[in-house]
């Protein structure tokens, strides 16, 4: 999500009080050492959010930003993305 006009998921999670800024900064620090890992995966692995919380946040993110699942910077498998997209239709 290199485009500055696109609302980043981490910022969205903070604004919606799902995580705090310190948690995001810690996850971003870990991501620097593992750039192939997505921030959502790191947050789940750290125990900051559950996978279910992440999925719900992802649904909210898609609804409020109007982005498609292909633009989302998150860790979900294709079945979960399909389920979310079907629920939003």
C-alpha positions in Angstrom: 0.0 0.0 0.0 2.5 2.5 -1.1 0.0 5.1 -2.2 -0.3 7.8 0.5 -4.0 8.3 -0.4 -4.8 4.8 0.8 -5.5 4.6 4.5 -3.0 2.1 6.0 -4.4 -0.7 8.0 -2.2 0.0 11.1 -3.5 3.6 11.3 -7.1 2.3 10.9 -6.5 -0.2 13.8 -5.2 2.6 16.0 -8.0 5.0 15.1 -10.6 2.3 15.9 -8.9 1.5 19.2 -8.2 -2.1 18.2 -4.5 -1.6 18.9 -2.5 1.2 20.3 0.4 3.1 18.7 3.1 1.4 20.8 1.8 -2.0 19.7 1.9 -0.9 16.1 5.4 0.4 16.4 6.6 -2.8 18.0 5.0 -4.8 15.2 6.6 -2.5 12.6 10.0 -2.9 14.2 9.6 -6.7 13.9 8.5 -6.3 10.3 11.7 -4.5 9.5 13.6 -7.7 10.3 11.1 -9.8 8.4 9.8 -7.6 5.5 7.9 -10.5 3.9 5.6 -10.8 6.9 2.5 -8.7 6.8 1.6 -6.5 9.8 -1.6 -8.4 10.6 0.3 -11.7 10.8 2.8 -10.1 13.1 0.0 -8.6 15.4 -1.6 -12.1 15.6 1.7 -13.8 16.3 2.5 -11.3 19.0 -0.9 -12.0 20.6 -2.0 -8.4 20.3 -5.1 -9.4 18.4 -6.7 -12.7 17.6 -7.2 -13.9 14.0 -11.0 -13.4 14.6 -10.4 -9.8 15.7 -8.2 -9.2 12.7 -10.8 -10.5 10.3 -13.5 -8.3 11.9 -11.2 -5.3 11.7 -10.4 -6.2 8.1 -14.1 -6.2 7.3 -14.5 -2.8 8.8 -11.4 -1.6 7.0 -12.8 -2.7 3.6 -16.2 -1.2 4.3 -14.9 2.2 5.4 -12.1 2.5 2.8 -14.0 1.0 -0.1 -10.9 -1.0 -1.1 -11.0 -4.4 -2.6 -9.4 -7.4 -0.8 -6.5 -7.4 -3.4 -5.4 -4.0 -2.0 -5.6 -4.9 1.7 -2.3 -5.3 3.5 -3.3 -8.1 5.7 -2.8 -11.8 6.5 -5.8 -13.8 5.5 -6.1 -16.9 3.4 -8.2 -16.8 0.2 -11.2 -18.6 1.8 -11.4 -15.9 4.5 -11.1 -13.1 2.0 -13.8 -14.7 -0.2 -16.1 -15.1 2.9 -15.6 -11.4 3.9 -16.2 -10.2 0.3 -19.4 -12.3 0.1 -20.7 -10.9 3.4 -20.1 -7.4 2.0 -22.1 -7.9 -1.2 
